[in-house]
Amino acid sequence: MRKIRVNDINHDISSRVQQRNYQISHALTYDFSENMQSHRDSKNYLKWNLEDTARLIQGNFLDSHLIVIRPARIEYKTFSCFKNFVPSNNCGAPEHTPMHYALQHLEKVLETVSEKLRTMTESELRAAAASYNPVHLHDETDTEENTIQTSDDLMPNNANIVYEKPKLEESFWWRENVQLDKYDISLIGFSKGCVVLNQFLYEFHYLKTLTPDDQTSMGIVSRIKDMYWLDGGHSGGKNTWITSRPLLETLTRLGIKVHVHVTPYQIQDDRRPWIKKEEKLFSDILRRLGAPVDRSVHFENVCPNLFIHFDVINVFKDREIEKKASQKNAVK
């Protein structure tokens, strides 16, 4: 039996829900606001705490469930470690393996959250929405333990988006038959959180190529439609971006749309020159293989700094909207 895997989860229970499901794995100084406030360095980036970032992301995906997965461990309140999804050292640098059951863990997280939503009473949901406090979950069937944090007030910080918040009594109708593990999925990794997406690439290859008869996790793989790499980076000296052609060939065959968003903070860091080289290889190989890949560089003419790194979360969807609009006008 595998060890218990514990994650804190932030889930918006007020969105205008369609059968679409977004996850975001996060890193760097992302944490609950009270934890960041008490840290000497993290408090300088308090606006990017877990709760407010969830509000911001939800503003771009108003018709979707949004689940934000906090790192299982934050070493010294600084180094994010996603050990439930990928083996990592004490600083959170990944030690990728062909199979770590990361996809199975993701599926179990979605199943557990769905079960909790279906079984909570309306009074419990209202209390969770009003208090914005974590509700602890435990799934006895597979020793998977998760914490879900729910809110009915995840309002976007983007002034260009108008979000009419539904009345509380009208906002819970969708939960009766909710099955998050059966919806289409988009995965978003930011900064070190991209190591989770990279581990998924190893497991895609393992399932599709090395063990083609094992259908254990192929259900959830078939529902992954988009993957977003947002300014990936970590403290290790390699594997910031996957450059293995066999792994990228498997990703291409799956037909998953790949979105790459980078800033000078990562790709112009002279202290870590491999990041720029690896990202270029990742994007170029996928293009040559015919994968549906979209790449954007943000803040190109700005000196590398941590603020533009964080701000990619604020602008990545705007760039995609602009590109689609210009393509549409070009066709006309």
Secondary structure, DSSP 8 states (H G I E B T S, - for coil): ----EEEEEEEESSS---SEEEEEE--TT---HHHHHTSTTGGGGGGG-HHHHHHHHHHH-TTSEEEEE--SEEETTTEEE-TTTS-B-TT--B---S---HHHHHHHHHHHHHHHHHHS-HHHHHHHHHH--EEEEEETTTTEEEEEEEES----S-TT-------GGGSSGGGGG--GGGSEEEEEEEGGGHHHHHHHHHHHHIIIII-TT--TTHHHHHHEEEEEEES---SSSS-SS---HHHHHHHHHHT-EEEEEE-HHHHT-TT-HHHHHHHHHHHHHHHHHT--EEEEE-STTS---HHHHHHHHHHHHHHHHHHHHHHHHHH-
